[in-house]
Amino acid sequence: MRIKSTNLNGVKLILPEVFEDHRGQYVEIYNKDLFIENGIKVNFIQDDISISSNKVLRGIHSDNTSWKLVSCLRGRFYLVVVNCDEESEGFGSWVSFTLSDLNKSQVLIPPKHGVAHLALSDEIIFHYKQSENYDRARQSTYKFNDTRFNIWWPVSDPILSMRDEIGEYVD
C-alpha cells in the first residue's frame, strides 16, 4: 500500500497493492496497522455504500469531525474534495481524483473537508469508512457549482437530489 500526500493538507491518495493471478484479484483496502505506520491514526467505526447511476452527482457534503476513507467498488467516478473550513486560509481549495474499480485508488478525507462524487459509468458503488457515526445535524451542504469553489465538473447537467440542488437539507 502506497500513501501519497495531495495539495490539500490532510487529504491522502492511497494506492493499494493488487495481487492478481489466473483466479482473479485480491486487494486489501484497509489495514489499521499499515495506516498507523504511515501516520494515519484514525479510528473508523462505520462503513457506508452509495449506489448511483451515470451522471448522478452527490455532494458537496461535510462535517467538522469525521474522517472518511473513500473507494470505488464498482464503476468509475469523479471525486472532489473541498476545504470547507470557512475560518481557514485555504477555504474553497479543492482537489479531484478519478476512482474506479480498475485503479483501486482510495482517498482519505479529513474533517472540515467536503466530498462530492459524480458517476461516470452506468452504475457506481461508492464505499466509505467513517470515523464518526453519521449524524444529519452535523452535516453541511454546499452546492456543487458554488462560485466560491469554481470546481470543474466533467458534465454540465448532472442529476441532483433536492439537497444538492439547493445546497441544504429538505424535509
Secondary structure as GFF3:
##gff-version 3
##sequence-region A 1 171
A	DSSP	beta_strand	2	5	.	.	.	ID=ss1
A	DSSP	beta_strand	12	15	.	.	.	ID=ss2
A	DSSP	beta_strand	18	21	.	.	.	ID=ss3
A	DSSP	beta_strand	24	27	.	.	.	ID=ss4
A	DSSP	alpha_helix	32	37	.	.	.	ID=ss5
A	DSSP	beta_strand	46	53	.	.	.	ID=ss6
A	DSSP	beta_strand	57	62	.	.	.	ID=ss7
A	DSSP	beta_strand	68	74	.	.	.	ID=ss8
A	DSSP	beta_strand	76	83	.	.	.	ID=ss9
A	DSSP	beta_strand	94	100	.	.	.	ID=ss10
A	DSSP	beta_strand	106	109	.	.	.	ID=ss11
A	DSSP	beta_strand	113	119	.	.	.	ID=ss12
A	DSSP	beta_strand	123	130	.	.	.	ID=ss13
A	DSSP	three_ten_helix	136	138	.	.	.	ID=ss14
A	DSSP	beta_strand	140	141	.	.	.	ID=ss15
A	DSSP	alpha_helix	162	166	.	.	.	ID=ss16
###
